[in-house]
Amino acid sequence: QVHLVESGGGSVQAGGSLRLSCAASAGTYPPICMGWFRQAPGKEREGVATLFTGTRTAYYADSVKGRFTISLDNAKNTLYLQMNSLKSEDAAMYYCAAVLGYKSPSYCSQRAYTPDFDYSGQGTQVIVSS
């Protein structure tokens, strides 16, 4: 069982930055694949980024490449999403997510585009004003 709690959302002007945090309760080791997805009102769920925790390899959706960075602090069991150069189209509810059991790096990379996860948190709201 994995319990995920997001924080760090808020309101920011376009071009600004935010860092989202996700406190994970998952036993001794973090899930092998963790990530973030987002959903704006009236839109479908959209993958943002994933991290294959075994090798710390990160994968990003094209829409956020070069602007967002996903990372993991093992000591704190916390997943982060550093978001820079925010755009109005980045406004959404952001969810931390994880998969159940072992998955391959390829599977994890695909989750950055197709956000099909086994666990997710309650979400944290990101508002970007122009």
Legacy VTK file of the C-alpha trace (Angstrom):
# vtk DataFile Version 3.0
C-alpha trace
ASCII
DATASET POLYDATA
POINTS 130 float
0.000 0.000 0.000
1.268 3.460 -0.901
0.012 6.673 0.657
0.848 9.921 -1.140
0.299 13.482 0.079
1.030 16.439 -2.155
1.825 20.010 -1.148
3.369 23.143 -2.575
0.714 24.269 -4.997
-0.358 27.866 -5.199
-0.764 30.885 -7.381
2.098 32.259 -9.453
2.534 34.641 -12.348
3.491 33.339 -15.758
7.247 32.891 -15.920
7.459 32.107 -12.225
8.367 28.934 -10.373
6.846 26.512 -7.903
8.080 23.358 -6.248
5.621 20.608 -5.509
6.312 17.996 -2.876
4.878 14.532 -2.379
5.357 12.760 0.923
5.249 9.035 0.297
4.530 6.265 2.759
5.501 3.082 0.971
7.532 0.887 3.254
11.294 0.487 3.213
11.834 1.421 -0.419
10.021 3.867 -2.655
7.912 2.503 -5.498
10.056 1.694 -8.531
8.158 4.196 -10.655
6.731 7.441 -9.326
5.528 10.503 -11.110
3.250 13.455 -11.520
0.233 13.996 -13.678
-2.160 16.904 -13.935
-5.729 17.601 -14.834
-7.291 20.923 -15.729
-11.051 21.515 -15.577
-12.779 20.033 -18.606
-9.611 18.357 -19.821
-8.275 14.844 -19.719
-5.605 13.717 -17.336
-2.152 14.566 -18.686
1.155 12.970 -17.807
3.884 15.338 -16.658
6.939 13.437 -15.489
8.020 10.120 -14.049
11.066 8.843 -12.212
12.406 5.306 -12.357
13.660 5.302 -8.802
16.009 2.362 -9.242
18.353 4.390 -11.440
16.934 7.871 -10.807
16.134 8.153 -14.508
13.598 10.863 -15.264
11.113 11.053 -18.117
9.153 14.113 -19.156
6.179 14.922 -21.312
7.139 17.111 -24.256
5.071 19.981 -22.899
7.291 20.368 -19.822
10.732 19.288 -21.020
13.395 21.806 -20.140
11.140 23.554 -17.620
10.215 20.924 -15.028
12.487 18.682 -12.986
11.407 15.598 -11.059
13.534 14.346 -8.190
13.428 12.106 -5.135
14.853 12.540 -1.665
15.113 8.992 -0.327
15.941 10.098 3.204
12.736 12.103 3.380
10.648 9.722 1.246
9.624 12.761 -0.733
9.155 13.226 -4.457
9.520 16.718 -5.891
8.508 18.534 -9.028
10.377 21.764 -9.649
8.425 23.838 -12.127
10.107 26.805 -13.787
9.012 29.183 -16.529
5.402 28.406 -15.799
2.837 29.086 -18.474
-0.897 29.614 -18.250
-1.410 26.192 -19.799
0.382 24.607 -16.842
-2.490 25.570 -14.537
-4.145 22.404 -13.235
-4.543 20.116 -10.282
-1.301 18.226 -9.920
-1.238 14.686 -8.575
1.597 12.583 -7.272
1.376 8.961 -8.341
3.082 5.609 -8.122
2.855 2.131 -9.584
2.423 -1.170 -7.819
5.223 -3.691 -7.858
8.194 -3.877 -10.199
7.925 -2.249 -13.597
10.546 -1.734 -16.308
12.134 1.621 -17.161
10.226 1.496 -20.431
6.939 1.127 -18.588
7.872 4.042 -16.349
8.803 6.240 -19.296
5.428 5.564 -20.911
3.620 6.754 -17.773
4.963 10.267 -18.465
2.631 10.324 -21.464
-0.077 7.891 -20.397
-0.618 8.526 -16.686
-1.991 5.118 -15.722
-0.871 4.633 -12.116
-1.984 2.377 -9.281
-1.830 5.035 -6.576
-2.294 8.786 -6.497
-2.730 11.507 -3.909
-5.453 14.063 -3.431
-3.757 16.662 -5.572
-2.462 20.200 -5.163
-3.727 23.141 -7.175
-1.459 25.216 -9.398
-2.769 28.542 -10.688
-0.814 30.530 -13.245
-1.861 34.086 -13.980
-0.733 35.991 -17.043
LINES 1 131
130 0 1 2 3 4 5 6 7 8 9 10 11 12 13 14 15 16 17 18 19 20 21 22 23 24 25 26 27 28 29 30 31 32 33 34 35 36 37 38 39 40 41 42 43 44 45 46 47 48 49 50 51 52 53 54 55 56 57 58 59 60 61 62 63 64 65 66 67 68 69 70 71 72 73 74 75 76 77 78 79 80 81 82 83 84 85 86 87 88 89 90 91 92 93 94 95 96 97 98 99 100 101 102 103 104 105 106 107 108 109 110 111 112 113 114 115 116 117 118 119 120 121 122 123 124 125 126 127 128 129
